[in-house]
Amino acid sequence: MKIVVTGGLGFIGSHTVVELQNEGFKVIIVDNLSNSKIEVLNQITSITGIKPQFEQFDLLDKERVNTLFNNNKIAGIIHFAASKAVGESVEKPLLYYQNNLGSLLNVLDAMLATKQDHLIFSSSCTVYGQADQMPITENAPRKDAESPYGNTKKIAEDILLDTTNAYKYNAIALRYFNPIGAHPSAKIGELPIGIPQNLIPYVTQTAAGIRKELAVFGADYPTPDGTAIRDYIHVVDLAKAHIVALKRLIEKKNKTNLEFFNIGTGKGSSVLDVIKAFENSTKKKLNYKIVARREGDITEAYADTTLANTELGWKAEKSLENALYDAWQWQLKQ
Ligand code: UDP
């Protein structure tokens, strides 16, 4: 029995494949290499000692998706594959709706046609927008998305709601907070294309001298130090949440056909907290300056992780310092 991991050569996907293989699962990676590198396959093999099966194709290719499901005994699907650049999604919304929703529909069609069950879906805390209360529980209302990318996550959740309801298959949507860090081996990590849009790759590239200085987007937020607050979670902790969720479905421990879990640390950190923690853990000084807010950014988001802790029996173990240290070691290897 195999686990299909779509987008398995990407940032979160590759770390999840490592954890799956460490737990004894056989993995089939499906990835079109649109935002990942084939070298990651060798790195996964080097960390785990096992080369996962790799299928290079686009999930919009319905024939290929159907063939994959027809030709393999599949025990579960972890669906990561998606375009994820928020800014690009504003410029090219059609591409984002096509890629992110079209691929999900093809996977669901093939799953249901072959009577497969057990889907883990990558959702995001962006579905909450600026939540009214912190920490954010799974019951917090979902808000209008700030970008087509965010909207694809929201619509994907709706697709899961309607289809699990109609076809009675089982799925878990994990709502990630801010995934950061890299594997402690420094063999896999985040590979941003061009100028990083996310905070941590920008921080590590600045410390490495690739970027001159970090722009801190806004110090006039209603937070203790004026900078925006997020819940940064180590990617290895996040990867492990997928294994626990998958086992929950395989062992039929889920309480409803579709369940949602927040996956974060439960701790909010400001941009200045991140800079301090980076300097502490790496002993590197970071050049930064405060600039205007970035459009579309919210003030704060951090998770109430009670449900994940009690129901999934999962808890983030690694600290912010630890994640930043691992991100830095990864940067040094680039
Ligand atoms: N941020 C920043 N400078 C950057 C990139 C990000 O100050 O170059 C801030 C951003 O405004 C937000 C936080 O860092 O408050 C996390 O941003 P990121 O894009 O990593 O994740 P988001 O939560 O926006 O998805």
Boltz pocket constraint, residues with backbone or C-beta under 6 A from the ligand:
constraints:
  - pocket:
      binder: B
      contacts: [[A, 178], [A, 196], [A, 197], [A, 198], [A, 199], [A, 200], [A, 202], [A, 214], [A, 215], [A, 216], [A, 217], [A, 218], [A, 228], [A, 229], [A, 230], [A, 271], [A, 294], [A, 297], [A, 298]]
      max_distance: 6.0
